[in-house]
Amino acid sequence: MSLSSHLTELKKKHEHLSMEVEQAQRAPGADGLQVAAMKKQKLKLKEEIARLSVAEVAH
């Protein structure tokens, strides 16, 4: 898998997770721990995207 296609896939996952977080936060009785875990996963994806974006520009 090329770097650009990997980045595209990570961005899709990040966007999907963003939608899931928004839905979970709007739901009555949302599990705060689950939302926090999703936000943490979303942040990790964002950091990975940023790291790979820098690597892509360097090449």
PDB file of N, CA, C and O in Angstrom:
ATOM      1  N   MET A   1       0.856  -1.178   0.000  1.00  0.00           N
ATOM      2  CA  MET A   1       0.000   0.000   0.000  1.00  0.00           C
ATOM      3  C   MET A   1       0.898   1.236   0.000  1.00  0.00           C
ATOM      4  O   MET A   1       1.834   1.339   0.793  1.00  0.00           O
ATOM      5  N   SER A   2       0.603   2.150  -0.882  1.00  0.00           N
ATOM      6  CA  SER A   2       1.408   3.369  -0.956  1.00  0.00           C
ATOM      7  C   SER A   2       1.102   4.276   0.229  1.00  0.00           C
ATOM      8  O   SER A   2       0.077   4.133   0.895  1.00  0.00           O
ATOM      9  N   LEU A   3       1.993   5.187   0.470  1.00  0.00           N
ATOM     10  CA  LEU A   3       1.833   6.114   1.585  1.00  0.00           C
ATOM     11  C   LEU A   3       0.578   6.964   1.420  1.00  0.00           C
ATOM     12  O   LEU A   3      -0.159   7.183   2.381  1.00  0.00           O
ATOM     13  N   SER A   4       0.337   7.441   0.206  1.00  0.00           N
ATOM     14  CA  SER A   4      -0.831   8.299   0.001  1.00  0.00           C
ATOM     15  C   SER A   4      -2.138   7.523   0.183  1.00  0.00           C
ATOM     16  O   SER A   4      -3.099   8.069   0.723  1.00  0.00           O
ATOM     17  N   SER A   5      -2.193   6.272  -0.250  1.00  0.00           N
ATOM     18  CA  SER A   5      -3.413   5.489  -0.052  1.00  0.00           C
ATOM     19  C   SER A   5      -3.598   5.133   1.425  1.00  0.00           C
ATOM     20  O   SER A   5      -4.726   5.058   1.913  1.00  0.00           O
ATOM     21  N   HIS A   6      -2.499   4.915   2.126  1.00  0.00           N
ATOM     22  CA  HIS A   6      -2.580   4.653   3.569  1.00  0.00           C
ATOM     23  C   HIS A   6      -3.108   5.899   4.301  1.00  0.00           C
ATOM     24  O   HIS A   6      -3.947   5.796   5.195  1.00  0.00           O
ATOM     25  N   LEU A   7      -2.610   7.057   3.909  1.00  0.00           N
ATOM     26  CA  LEU A   7      -3.092   8.310   4.497  1.00  0.00           C
ATOM     27  C   LEU A   7      -4.583   8.506   4.230  1.00  0.00           C
ATOM     28  O   LEU A   7      -5.328   8.918   5.119  1.00  0.00           O
ATOM     29  N   THR A   8      -5.007   8.217   3.027  1.00  0.00           N
ATOM     30  CA  THR A   8      -6.421   8.341   2.671  1.00  0.00           C
ATOM     31  C   THR A   8      -7.271   7.431   3.541  1.00  0.00           C
ATOM     32  O   THR A   8      -8.329   7.837   4.022  1.00  0.00           O
ATOM     33  N   GLU A   9      -6.815   6.206   3.745  1.00  0.00           N
ATOM     34  CA  GLU A   9      -7.545   5.253   4.578  1.00  0.00           C
ATOM     35  C   GLU A   9      -7.611   5.727   6.035  1.00  0.00           C
ATOM     36  O   GLU A   9      -8.654   5.610   6.679  1.00  0.00           O
ATOM     37  N   LEU A  10      -6.516   6.252   6.546  1.00  0.00           N
ATOM     38  CA  LEU A  10      -6.509   6.769   7.920  1.00  0.00           C
ATOM     39  C   LEU A  10      -7.467   7.954   8.061  1.00  0.00           C
ATOM     40  O   LEU A  10      -8.159   8.072   9.072  1.00  0.00           O
ATOM     41  N   LYS A  11      -7.511   8.821   7.063  1.00  0.00           N
ATOM     42  CA  LYS A  11      -8.406   9.973   7.100  1.00  0.00           C
ATOM     43  C   LYS A  11      -9.867   9.529   7.083  1.00  0.00           C
ATOM     44  O   LYS A  11     -10.706  10.124   7.761  1.00  0.00           O
ATOM     45  N   LYS A  12     -10.175   8.480   6.307  1.00  0.00           N
ATOM     46  CA  LYS A  12     -11.535   7.938   6.280  1.00  0.00           C
ATOM     47  C   LYS A  12     -11.915   7.386   7.651  1.00  0.00           C
ATOM     48  O   LYS A  12     -13.020   7.622   8.139  1.00  0.00           O
ATOM     49  N   LYS A  13     -10.992   6.649   8.266  1.00  0.00           N
ATOM     50  CA  LYS A  13     -11.250   6.091   9.593  1.00  0.00           C
ATOM     51  C   LYS A  13     -11.472   7.208  10.608  1.00  0.00           C
ATOM     52  O   LYS A  13     -12.355   7.115  11.460  1.00  0.00           O
ATOM     53  N   HIS A  14     -10.663   8.265  10.510  1.00  0.00           N
ATOM     54  CA  HIS A  14     -10.784   9.401  11.427  1.00  0.00           C
ATOM     55  C   HIS A  14     -12.147  10.065  11.273  1.00  0.00           C
ATOM     56  O   HIS A  14     -12.797  10.385  12.269  1.00  0.00           O
ATOM     57  N   GLU A  15     -12.580  10.274  10.040  1.00  0.00           N
ATOM     58  CA  GLU A  15     -13.872  10.906   9.772  1.00  0.00           C
ATOM     59  C   GLU A  15     -15.012  10.036  10.290  1.00  0.00           C
ATOM     60  O   GLU A  15     -15.958  10.539  10.896  1.00  0.00           O
ATOM     61  N   HIS A  16     -14.919   8.739  10.049  1.00  0.00           N
ATOM     62  CA  HIS A  16     -15.954   7.814  10.530  1.00  0.00           C
ATOM     63  C   HIS A  16     -16.026   7.839  12.060  1.00  0.00           C
ATOM     64  O   HIS A  16     -17.114   7.850  12.637  1.00  0.00           O
ATOM     65  N   LEU A  17     -14.891   7.847  12.692  1.00  0.00           N
ATOM     66  CA  LEU A  17     -14.846   7.884  14.151  1.00  0.00           C
ATOM     67  C   LEU A  17     -15.405   9.202  14.678  1.00  0.00           C
ATOM     68  O   LEU A  17     -16.056   9.225  15.722  1.00  0.00           O
ATOM     69  N   SER A  18     -15.159  10.286  13.971  1.00  0.00           N
ATOM     70  CA  SER A  18     -15.716  11.590  14.357  1.00  0.00           C
ATOM     71  C   SER A  18     -17.236  11.537  14.376  1.00  0.00           C
ATOM     72  O   SER A  18     -17.876  12.043  15.298  1.00  0.00           O
ATOM     73  N   MET A  19     -17.803  10.922  13.353  1.00  0.00           N
ATOM     74  CA  MET A  19     -19.264  10.804  13.288  1.00  0.00           C
ATOM     75  C   MET A  19     -19.795   9.929  14.426  1.00  0.00           C
ATOM     76  O   MET A  19     -20.830  10.236  15.019  1.00  0.00           O
ATOM     77  N   GLU A  20     -19.090   8.851  14.725  1.00  0.00           N
ATOM     78  CA  GLU A  20     -19.503   7.969  15.816  1.00  0.00           C
ATOM     79  C   GLU A  20     -19.467   8.699  17.158  1.00  0.00           C
ATOM     80  O   GLU A  20     -20.370   8.539  17.980  1.00  0.00           O
ATOM     81  N   VAL A  21     -18.424   9.497  17.378  1.00  0.00           N
ATOM     82  CA  VAL A  21     -18.301  10.257  18.621  1.00  0.00           C
ATOM     83  C   VAL A  21     -19.464  11.245  18.740  1.00  0.00           C
ATOM     84  O   VAL A  21     -20.083  11.357  19.798  1.00  0.00           O
ATOM     85  N   GLU A  22     -19.753  11.953  17.658  1.00  0.00           N
ATOM     86  CA  GLU A  22     -20.857  12.916  17.677  1.00  0.00           C
ATOM     87  C   GLU A  22     -22.180  12.240  17.991  1.00  0.00           C
ATOM     88  O   GLU A  22     -22.964  12.744  18.794  1.00  0.00           O
ATOM     89  N   GLN A  23     -22.431  11.098  17.359  1.00  0.00           N
ATOM     90  CA  GLN A  23     -23.670  10.370  17.606  1.00  0.00           C
ATOM     91  C   GLN A  23     -23.745   9.895  19.056  1.00  0.00           C
ATOM     92  O   GLN A  23     -24.790  10.003  19.697  1.00  0.00           O
ATOM     93  N   ALA A  24     -22.653   9.380  19.561  1.00  0.00           N
ATOM     94  CA  ALA A  24     -22.629   8.874  20.930  1.00  0.00           C
ATOM     95  C   ALA A  24     -22.861  10.001  21.934  1.00  0.00           C
ATOM     96  O   ALA A  24     -23.537   9.804  22.943  1.00  0.00           O
ATOM     97  N   GLN A  25     -22.304  11.177  21.664  1.00  0.00           N
ATOM     98  CA  GLN A  25     -22.461  12.295  22.584  1.00  0.00           C
ATOM     99  C   GLN A  25     -23.894  12.815  22.588  1.00  0.00           C
ATOM    100  O   GLN A  25     -24.359  13.337  23.602  1.00  0.00           O
ATOM    101  N   ARG A  26     -24.598  12.680  21.469  1.00  0.00           N
ATOM    102  CA  ARG A  26     -25.983  13.149  21.390  1.00  0.00           C
ATOM    103  C   ARG A  26     -26.964  12.151  21.965  1.00  0.00           C
ATOM    104  O   ARG A  26     -28.087  12.518  22.311  1.00  0.00           O
ATOM    105  N   ALA A  27     -26.566  10.910  22.073  1.00  0.00           N
ATOM    106  CA  ALA A  27     -27.463   9.863  22.557  1.00  0.00           C
ATOM    107  C   ALA A  27     -27.693  10.015  24.059  1.00  0.00           C
ATOM    108  O   ALA A  27     -26.755  10.240  24.823  1.00  0.00           O
ATOM    109  N   PRO A  28     -28.951   9.889  24.467  1.00  0.00           N
ATOM    110  CA  PRO A  28     -29.221   9.946  25.915  1.00  0.00           C
ATOM    111  C   PRO A  28     -28.584   8.734  26.609  1.00  0.00           C
ATOM    112  O   PRO A  28     -28.639   7.614  26.101  1.00  0.00           O
ATOM    113  N   GLY A  29     -28.001   8.972  27.735  1.00  0.00           N
ATOM    114  CA  GLY A  29     -27.360   7.898  28.488  1.00  0.00           C
ATOM    115  C   GLY A  29     -26.086   7.385  27.844  1.00  0.00           C
ATOM    116  O   GLY A  29     -25.736   6.215  27.996  1.00  0.00           O
ATOM    117  N   ALA A  30     -25.397   8.250  27.129  1.00  0.00           N
ATOM    118  CA  ALA A  30     -24.155   7.842  26.465  1.00  0.00           C
ATOM    119  C   ALA A  30     -23.121   7.415  27.505  1.00  0.00           C
ATOM    120  O   ALA A  30     -23.010   8.015  28.575  1.00  0.00           O
ATOM    121  N   ASP A  31     -22.382   6.389  27.177  1.00  0.00           N
ATOM    122  CA  ASP A  31     -21.332   5.876  28.051  1.00  0.00           C
ATOM    123  C   ASP A  31     -20.101   6.777  27.932  1.00  0.00           C
ATOM    124  O   ASP A  31     -19.411   6.773  26.913  1.00  0.00           O
ATOM    125  N   GLY A  32     -19.841   7.539  28.980  1.00  0.00           N
ATOM    126  CA  GLY A  32     -18.728   8.486  28.968  1.00  0.00           C
ATOM    127  C   GLY A  32     -17.378   7.831  28.737  1.00  0.00           C
ATOM    128  O   GLY A  32     -16.510   8.403  28.078  1.00  0.00           O
ATOM    129  N   LEU A  33     -17.198   6.635  29.276  1.00  0.00           N
ATOM    130  CA  LEU A  33     -15.921   5.937  29.091  1.00  0.00           C
ATOM    131  C   LEU A  33     -15.743   5.493  27.647  1.00  0.00           C
ATOM    132  O   LEU A  33     -14.637   5.540  27.108  1.00  0.00           O
ATOM    133  N   GLN A  34     -16.829   5.064  27.023  1.00  0.00           N
ATOM    134  CA  GLN A  34     -16.755   4.651  25.623  1.00  0.00           C
ATOM    135  C   GLN A  34     -16.455   5.852  24.728  1.00  0.00           C
ATOM    136  O   GLN A  34     -15.647   5.760  23.803  1.00  0.00           O
ATOM    137  N   VAL A  35     -17.107   6.975  25.009  1.00  0.00           N
ATOM    138  CA  VAL A  35     -16.862   8.195  24.235  1.00  0.00           C
ATOM    139  C   VAL A  35     -15.410   8.631  24.406  1.00  0.00           C
ATOM    140  O   VAL A  35     -14.756   9.014  23.436  1.00  0.00           O
ATOM    141  N   ALA A  36     -14.913   8.574  25.627  1.00  0.00           N
ATOM    142  CA  ALA A  36     -13.520   8.955  25.890  1.00  0.00           C
ATOM    143  C   ALA A  36     -12.560   8.041  25.142  1.00  0.00           C
ATOM    144  O   ALA A  36     -11.554   8.507  24.606  1.00  0.00           O
ATOM    145  N   ALA A  37     -12.857   6.750  25.100  1.00  0.00           N
ATOM    146  CA  ALA A  37     -11.997   5.799  24.383  1.00  0.00           C
ATOM    147  C   ALA A  37     -12.001   6.096  22.886  1.00  0.00           C
ATOM    148  O   ALA A  37     -10.960   6.028  22.233  1.00  0.00           O
ATOM    149  N   MET A  38     -13.175   6.424  22.344  1.00  0.00           N
ATOM    150  CA  MET A  38     -13.253   6.762  20.920  1.00  0.00           C
ATOM    151  C   MET A  38     -12.480   8.044  20.627  1.00  0.00           C
ATOM    152  O   MET A  38     -11.810   8.143  19.599  1.00  0.00           O
ATOM    153  N   LYS A  39     -12.568   9.019  21.521  1.00  0.00           N
ATOM    154  CA  LYS A  39     -11.836  10.272  21.320  1.00  0.00           C
ATOM    155  C   LYS A  39     -10.328  10.032  21.360  1.00  0.00           C
ATOM    156  O   LYS A  39      -9.573  10.643  20.603  1.00  0.00           O
ATOM    157  N   LYS A  40      -9.897   9.139  22.249  1.00  0.00           N
ATOM    158  CA  LYS A  40      -8.477   8.820  22.344  1.00  0.00           C
ATOM    159  C   LYS A  40      -7.999   8.132  21.067  1.00  0.00           C
ATOM    160  O   LYS A  40      -6.913   8.426  20.567  1.00  0.00           O
ATOM    161  N   GLN A  41      -8.814   7.216  20.541  1.00  0.00           N
ATOM    162  CA  GLN A  41      -8.483   6.532  19.297  1.00  0.00           C
ATOM    163  C   GLN A  41      -8.440   7.534  18.142  1.00  0.00           C
ATOM    164  O   GLN A  41      -7.573   7.457  17.271  1.00  0.00           O
ATOM    165  N   LYS A  42      -9.380   8.465  18.147  1.00  0.00           N
ATOM    166  CA  LYS A  42      -9.430   9.496  17.110  1.00  0.00           C
ATOM    167  C   LYS A  42      -8.166  10.359  17.154  1.00  0.00           C
ATOM    168  O   LYS A  42      -7.606  10.698  16.112  1.00  0.00           O
ATOM    169  N   LEU A  43      -7.726  10.706  18.347  1.00  0.00           N
ATOM    170  CA  LEU A  43      -6.511  11.500  18.502  1.00  0.00           C
ATOM    171  C   LEU A  43      -5.288  10.744  17.993  1.00  0.00           C
ATOM    172  O   LEU A  43      -4.421  11.328  17.344  1.00  0.00           O
ATOM    173  N   LYS A  44      -5.219   9.448  18.285  1.00  0.00           N
ATOM    174  CA  LYS A  44      -4.097   8.642  17.795  1.00  0.00           C
ATOM    175  C   LYS A  44      -4.068   8.614  16.275  1.00  0.00           C
ATOM    176  O   LYS A  44      -3.003   8.696  15.663  1.00  0.00           O
ATOM    177  N   LEU A  45      -5.252   8.498  15.666  1.00  0.00           N
ATOM    178  CA  LEU A  45      -5.325   8.522  14.203  1.00  0.00           C
ATOM    179  C   LEU A  45      -4.850   9.865  13.667  1.00  0.00           C
ATOM    180  O   LEU A  45      -4.107   9.925  12.688  1.00  0.00           O
ATOM    181  N   LYS A  46      -5.286  10.945  14.317  1.00  0.00           N
ATOM    182  CA  LYS A  46      -4.895  12.283  13.878  1.00  0.00           C
ATOM    183  C   LYS A  46      -3.381  12.464  13.968  1.00  0.00           C
ATOM    184  O   LYS A  46      -2.769  13.041  13.068  1.00  0.00           O
ATOM    185  N   GLU A  47      -2.779  11.978  15.042  1.00  0.00           N
ATOM    186  CA  GLU A  47      -1.332  12.079  15.205  1.00  0.00           C
ATOM    187  C   GLU A  47      -0.599  11.266  14.140  1.00  0.00           C
ATOM    188  O   GLU A  47       0.418  11.708  13.606  1.00  0.00           O
ATOM    189  N   GLU A  48      -1.117  10.081  13.835  1.00  0.00           N
ATOM    190  CA  GLU A  48      -0.512   9.234  12.808  1.00  0.00           C
ATOM    191  C   GLU A  48      -0.626   9.897  11.433  1.00  0.00           C
ATOM    192  O   GLU A  48       0.316   9.859  10.642  1.00  0.00           O
ATOM    193  N   ILE A  49      -1.770  10.498  11.155  1.00  0.00           N
ATOM    194  CA  ILE A  49      -1.968  11.214   9.893  1.00  0.00           C
ATOM    195  C   ILE A  49      -0.964  12.360   9.780  1.00  0.00           C
ATOM    196  O   ILE A  49      -0.347  12.554   8.732  1.00  0.00           O
ATOM    197  N   ALA A  50      -0.810  13.106  10.854  1.00  0.00           N
ATOM    198  CA  ALA A  50       0.127  14.234  10.842  1.00  0.00           C
ATOM    199  C   ALA A  50       1.561  13.743  10.636  1.00  0.00           C
ATOM    200  O   ALA A  50       2.318  14.339   9.870  1.00  0.00           O
ATOM    201  N   ARG A  51       1.925  12.680  11.306  1.00  0.00           N
ATOM    202  CA  ARG A  51       3.279  12.121  11.193  1.00  0.00           C
ATOM    203  C   ARG A  51       3.549  11.647   9.776  1.00  0.00           C
ATOM    204  O   ARG A  51       4.614  11.919   9.223  1.00  0.00           O
ATOM    205  N   LEU A  52       2.600  10.944   9.187  1.00  0.00           N
ATOM    206  CA  LEU A  52       2.783  10.430   7.837  1.00  0.00           C
ATOM    207  C   LEU A  52       2.728  11.542   6.790  1.00  0.00           C
ATOM    208  O   LEU A  52       3.390  11.463   5.755  1.00  0.00           O
ATOM    209  N   SER A  53       1.938  12.572   7.065  1.00  0.00           N
ATOM    210  CA  SER A  53       1.860  13.708   6.135  1.00  0.00           C
ATOM    211  C   SER A  53       3.213  14.404   6.041  1.00  0.00           C
ATOM    212  O   SER A  53       3.630  14.815   4.958  1.00  0.00           O
ATOM    213  N   VAL A  54       3.887  14.534   7.157  1.00  0.00           N
ATOM    214  CA  VAL A  54       5.212  15.147   7.172  1.00  0.00           C
ATOM    215  C   VAL A  54       6.188  14.261   6.397  1.00  0.00           C
ATOM    216  O   VAL A  54       7.020  14.760   5.639  1.00  0.00           O
ATOM    217  N   ALA A  55       6.081  12.953   6.590  1.00  0.00           N
ATOM    218  CA  ALA A  55       6.964  12.012   5.884  1.00  0.00           C
ATOM    219  C   ALA A  55       6.714  12.070   4.383  1.00  0.00           C
ATOM    220  O   ALA A  55       7.650  11.974   3.590  1.00  0.00           O
ATOM    221  N   GLU A  56       5.445  12.229   3.993  1.00  0.00           N
ATOM    222  CA  GLU A  56       5.095  12.286   2.566  1.00  0.00           C
ATOM    223  C   GLU A  56       5.671  13.558   1.923  1.00  0.00           C
ATOM    224  O   GLU A  56       6.166  13.516   0.797  1.00  0.00           O
ATOM    225  N   VAL A  57       5.604  14.668   2.633  1.00  0.00           N
ATOM    226  CA  VAL A  57       6.123  15.928   2.119  1.00  0.00           C
ATOM    227  C   VAL A  57       7.645  15.872   2.009  1.00  0.00           C
ATOM    228  O   VAL A  57       8.225  16.447   1.087  1.00  0.00           O
ATOM    229  N   ALA A  58       8.290  15.182   2.946  1.00  0.00           N
ATOM    230  CA  ALA A  58       9.747  15.077   2.944  1.00  0.00           C
ATOM    231  C   ALA A  58      10.270  14.300   1.747  1.00  0.00           C
ATOM    232  O   ALA A  58      11.412  14.495   1.329  1.00  0.00           O
ATOM    233  N   HIS A  59       9.444  13.424   1.197  1.00  0.00           N
ATOM    234  CA  HIS A  59       9.878  12.617   0.043  1.00  0.00           C
ATOM    235  C   HIS A  59       9.613  13.392  -1.159  1.00  0.00           C
ATOM    236  O   HIS A  59       9.891  12.930  -2.266  1.00  0.00           O
TER     237      HIS A  59
END
